[in-house]
């Protein structure tokens, strides 16, 4: 159930040397360090189960795809540190000017600056459900974020880890093609374009990402085991428990999505579907009702002709 914070030896030697995740079992129970599912509300400090969520997973595990599905269907705010950073730089804020100077020299932003980039938006959305993308990436960043959110009385409520085997991700990356202008992603195995090599909406050619290869994947995976695995263990082993941690296993995003959606709908009932999603459902139901009525009428006429 728990992740090993140690990097696997020999993981870079080739395909067969890649370390597999735990077997793809059924979704692990929604629990926190042996806290029962019924105790989740108390972990959330009685705040109406506001969703404040982090999602972790190896590169290529499907974090972006699953986050996008949640945000598209439900009234959840998606916060990307990259987008926030670019916004600060464009608006010439104090943090933006600091960040611009560091980025211009090719340096890495200090953790406290990254924290300000993120919390400048979080602090303006106290009652919003949100998913944070791209932060924290290290144990130090995780502790800083935790301290800030707790000081605000709005701690994290859910940490999701996507448990996908290395071999599955490598195969997925090898089959992945993208439409760079829009960011749309296709996979030849389970989500191919309607016309080979072309984007479904624009008809423009698809390309391979430069880093979609085994060598780059191995380097990114090494960074993951070195930085992110200890961060997940930090959340999993907090005493007393303050955030719910769940691992979801599957080979594709379509396998993991029902597990993730069940967790959100069951344990965060205040998360509502977006109005356009409800309207789409209504139209679908109405269309099905009209179709059923037409079929019934045709059947009735056919019966009457027989007599």
N, C-alpha and C positions, 0 to 999 in steps of 0.2 A: 504493500500500500504506500509506504513512504518512499521517497526518492533518495537515492544515494548522492551525497554531495561530492563524491569522488569522481574524477574523470576516469573513464575506462581506459585501461592500458591497451595499446595496440589498435585503437579505434581507427587510426589513420592508415592502416596497412592495406586497405582495400575493401571491396564490397563485403566479403565474408567476415571481415574483422570488425564491422560495425556492431556496436553494442545494441542489443534489442532492449526495448522497454519491457515492463512487466507484461505478461500475457494479456491479450485484449479481453478481459472479463467484462461482465455487465457493469453498468455504472456503479461506482462506489456510493454507499449511502451518504446522504447529505448530512455531514456531521463534523464536529470539530473536536479532535483529540479526545474521542470517546464521549463527547457531549451528545446527547440524543437529539434527534431532529426537532422534537418538541421544545427544545430549549433555545432554539435559534432566536426567537423573539427577545429573550432576555439578553442574549449576547449583543443584540442591536440596541440595547439600552432603551427599549420602549419607544423608539422614535417612529413608529408606524412602519417599520421594516423598509427604510429607505435603502435602495440599492446603491452602494458605493463599492465598485468592483474593480479588481485587477484580474487580468487573464495572462497566464504564463504558458509557455510551450516551446519546444524546440523550433528553430527556424524551419518554416515550411509546414508546421503542424496545423495551420488553419486558423490562427488567431484573428487575422484580418477578416477572413470570410465569415467566421461565426460572429464577430463583433458587429460587422455590417448587417448581418441578418437580424440580430437583436435590435439594432438601432433603427432599421427600416420598418420593423413590425411594431416595436414598442416605443413609448415616449421616454426614451433614454438618451441622455446627452453623451456623445462620444468626444473625448478630449485627447487630441494628439499633441504630444510635446513638440513634435516638429512643426506643426501648424502654429502652435502658440508662440514658439520661438521666432518664427518668421514674422508673425504679427507684431511682436515686441520690437523687432529690429526695424520693421517698416514704419512703426509709429514713433520710433526714436524715444522710447521710454528709458528710464534709468537702467533697468535690467537689459533692455534691448541694446543700449550703447555698450554696456559691458560685454554682452554676448558677441556683438559685432566685432569688437576689438580682438576677442579671443579667437573667434572663428577665422578672422582674417589672417591670423598668424598660424593657423592650422592646429591650434591647441584644443584641449578638451575643457568644457565648461565645468567649473567647480560645482560640487554637489549642492552647496547652498544657493548658487545662482539658478541651477536647474529647479530647485525647490520653489524659488520665487516665481519662476516662469509658470510652473504648474499651479501653485496655490493662488496666483493672481486671478485665475479663472474659477478655481474651486470655491474660493471664499465668497464669490458673487453668486454662487448657486447652492445655497445651504439646504434647500428642500427639493433639489433635483436628484433624480436617479442618474448615475453616471458610470461610464466605463473609462478608465484611464489607459491610454495607449502609449507605450514607450518609456514609461517611468513608473516605478523605480526599476533600475537595471542591476543594481548592486546592493549588497547588504547595507552599506552605509546610507545609500539613498532611501532604502526601505525604512530604516530607523528614523531618519529625518522626517519622512512623510508621516509615519506613524505618530511621532511626537507632535507634529503640527496639527493633524486631524484630531487627536485626542484633546489637545489644548482648546480646540474649537468646539469640543463636545460632539464631533461628527466623525467617529472612527470608521475605518473600513468595515464593511459588512460581509463581503464575499471575495474569496480568492479562488480562482479556478485554474487548475493545471490540466493541460491537454496531454494525455499520455498516448503518444503515437510512436510506433517502433521506428528506429532509424532507417531500416531497409525500406519501409513503406514511404517515408518522406523522400528518400533519395530517388525512388522510382517515380514519385509524384513530381519532384522537381525536374527530372529528366523529360517528363511528358508535358511540362508547363510552357505555355506560350502566352504572351501578353500584348494588349493594345496599349502602347505607351502613352498616347495623349489622354486617354480616359482612365487608365489603370485597370481596365477589365482583364480578368485572368481566365484562361481556358486550360483545360487538361484533356489530352487526347484519350485518356482512359475512361473518364466519367463525365466530363463536361466539354465535349469537343465543339468547335465552331460549326455553324450550319454549313458553311463552305470552307473547305480546308484552307488554312493559311490566311483567312480573312476575318475581320471583326464583324460580328453579327449586325451591329447597328450602323456602322459607317461604310463597311466594305473595304476599309483600309487594311493594309497588310499587317500581320502579327509578327512579333519578333521574340527572340529569346533574350532573357535577362543575362547580362554578362556574368553574373555570379551564380547562374543556375548550372553548376557543374560539381562533380564529386569533390574536387580539391577545395573549392570555396566552401562547400557545405561542411567538409571536415573541419576547416578552420573555425567556422561559425559555431559548429557543434562544440568544439573545444572551449570556446568562450562561454557558451551556455552552461556547460558542466562546471566551469570554473567560477562563474559569477551568479547565475540565476538559480541553480540548484540549492546553494546555501541560503539564498533569499527565501525560497519556498519552505525550506526547513525552519527558518526563523519564524515564519507565520504559523507553520504547523505546530511548533513546539512552544508557543507562547504560554506562559503561566503567570496569572490566570488567563484563560482563553479570552480573546477579544475580537477575533474574526473567524468566520466559518471558512474552512478550507476543504475543497473537494477535488478529486481527480476524476476525469472522464476519459474513458478508453474507447478507441475506435480507429479504424483504418482510413475513414474518410470523414469530411465535415458533415455529410448527410447522416452518417451513423451517430456522430456526437451531438448534432443539433437537437434531436428530441430529448436527450438527456439534459442538455443545458436549458432548454425551454421549460422542461418540467420543473427544474430547480427554481427558476425565476418565477414561474406562475404559482408554484406551491408555497414558496417561502417568502415571496415578496409580492403579495396580492395587490398592493397599491400601484404596482407597475401596470399601466393601462396600455391597451393597443392604441396605435395612432388612429386618428379619425379616418384617414384615407383607407387604412386597412379594414376598419369596420364597414366603411361604405362599399369597398370592393367585395367584402363578404356578402353584404346585403344584396348587391347587384347580382352576384353569383347565385344566391338563393332564389332571387326573383326570377332569374333566367331559367333555373332548374324547374321552378314551379310552373312557369309558362310552358316549358318544353313538356313537362309531365302532363299538363292539361291538354296540350295539343295531341299528344300520343293517345290520351284517354278518349278524346273526341273522335279521332280517327278510328280507334278500335270500336267505339260505339256505332259509328256510321257503318263500318264494315259488318258488324253484327246485324244491324237493321236490314242491310241489303240481303243478307243470307235468308232473312224471313220474307 
